Amino acid sequence: MESTFADINLSAVASAIADPARARMLCVLLDGRARTATELAAVADIGASTASGHFQRLREQGLVEMAVQGKHRYYRLANGEVGHALEALLVVAGAERTPFKPNTPSVLREARTCYDHMAGTLAVRIHDAMLGRRWLEADGRGYLLTPLGEAALAQVGVDVAQARQRRRRFACACLDWSERRSHLGGALGAALLDALLQRGWISKDLDSRALSVTKRGERQFPAFFGKADGQSAAPEAAWLPGESNVAA
């Protein structure tokens, strides 16, 4: 019986992937970034109404999930297993993926504010580093800050206790509109931005939402966030965004 159900499920998933329009959408999402329905419809060269049915099919088969950010709805691969399966199929098909190229101005793409927390390439890397070092753990609705994470953030002056007292979500993933991946939002994200500004690792642009990495930040970001447990810090060039928004 289990074998029969497995065969049926495999057939249903394979059928969902087999449609050329849906296959194009899935391949675009392989870089881990989210896309709007309009963007995916354009990639598949189909209309919005037709795309809606395709999205429904992909969601029913557990291949994609929808993320709501303000008034916008984004689609991304449901999990890493879907990505691994698609990568394997691409190898068999002998196809290559086209890398994602954001069209956001570089100064805002690298580091900026998102309401009261940090966004952009730097913020996404910090978010990923915190997860990778088990400073954060997903709890289904947002993130839990582990004791290891609380001790680490205390080193850079983050007031975790005050962040917990604020009447808002404590820590959550916020989809980055330029990177199309998550950065850290919520009260903890705001507290982290405040601490990094206080320590002089970043500075605010007076005329825009752009944030600049200071010379001190150039040294400290790779040393603090770019170091895996038991390893030396990653080289600055390998961890920091481009040099277009580095302040003196």
C-alpha positions, -999 to 999 in steps of 0.1 A, spaced: 0 0 0 28 25 9 45 17 -24 13 24 -43 7 57 -26 44 67 -32 39 59 -69 8 80 -71 24 109 -52 55 108 -74 33 109 -105 14 139 -93 46 158 -84 62 149 -117 31 160 -136 32 194 -118 68 199 -128 64 186 -164 44 216 -177 69 239 -195 55 271 -179 56 257 -144 91 242 -150 103 277 -160 89 292 -128 105 266 -106 139 270 -123 138 307 -117 131 301 -80 161 278 -76 184 306 -65 165 307 -32 149 341 -39 112 349 -40 94 363 -71 61 381 -75 33 365 -95 38 391 -122 75 383 -125 69 346 -127 41 350 -153 65 371 -174 92 344 -171 68 317 -182 54 340 -210 18 335 -198 -10 358 -186 -18 365 -150 -50 345 -149 -33 315 -164 -4 318 -139 -28 318 -110 -39 282 -119 -2 272 -122 6 286 -88 -23 267 -72 -11 235 -87 25 240 -75 13 248 -40 -10 218 -39 20 196 -47 41 212 -20 66 226 -45 62 263 -37 49 285 -9 35 320 -8 50 348 13 29 379 20 49 411 25 27 442 29 5 444 -2 27 421 -22 26 383 -26 58 364 -34 64 328 -43 94 307 -34 104 271 -33 87 253 -4 119 238 10 154 226 3 143 191 -8 124 207 -37 155 225 -47 177 194 -46 152 175 -67 151 203 -93 189 205 -94 191 168 -100 166 170 -129 185 199 -144 217 178 -144 198 150 -162 184 176 -187 218 192 -192 205 226 -185 221 257 -169 205 282 -146 206 320 -152 218 338 -120 195 364 -104 205 400 -112 187 426 -91 180 460 -107 179 479 -74 204 508 -71 236 494 -56 237 518 -27 203 507 -14 208 470 -24 239 466 -2 226 481 30 195 502 39 168 506 65 135 487 63 112 506 87 133 504 119 156 474 110 183 467 85 178 454 50 199 447 19 227 423 11 244 429 44 213 423 64 206 390 46 241 378 53 237 387 90 204 369 91 219 338 75 249 339 97 227 341 129 208 310 117 240 292 107 256 298 141 223 287 159 218 321 174 183 320 160 159 290 157 127 290 137 96 282 158 69 282 131 58 318 136 91 336 138 124 331 155 136 322 190 168 337 203 190 309 217 211 314 249 241 313 226 226 340 204 217 362 234 253 360 247 267 368 213 244 398 207 252 411 242 288 415 230 277 442 205 254 459 229 220 446 218 194 452 245 175 419 242 155 424 274 141 457 261 133 442 227 113 414 244 92 440 262 81 458 231 45 452 219 54 436 186 68 404 172 101 397 188 120 383 159 108 372 124 119 368 88 112 398 67 114 393 29 140 416 14 126 433 -17 160 436 -35 176 403 -25 143 384 -24 156 365 6 149 371 43 166 395 67 159 398 104 128 419 113 108 425 145 119 441 177 152 422 177 160 434 142 154 470 154 175 465 185 204 451 164 203 481 140 204 505 170 233 486 185 253 486 152 247 523 148 258 530 184 290 510 179 298 529 147 298 498 125 273 515 101 261 550 96 228 564 82 226 585 50 210 618 58 191 620 25 179 584 20 174 550 36 209 539 26 233 527 53 270 529 50 295 504 64 322 523 83 359 515 84 353 500 118 325 480 104 346 467 76 369 451 102 342 440 127 314 425 105 336 397 91 352 390 125 319 388 144 293 375 119 316 359 93 332 334 116 318 299 120 322 281 153 358 269 156 369 286 124 388 318 117 369 348 103 360 349 66 380 373 45 364 408 43 360 406 5 342 373 8 317 385 34 309 422 30 289 436 1 305 458 -26 326 488 -17 302 514 -31 287 524 3 317 523 26 320 553 48 351 568 63 
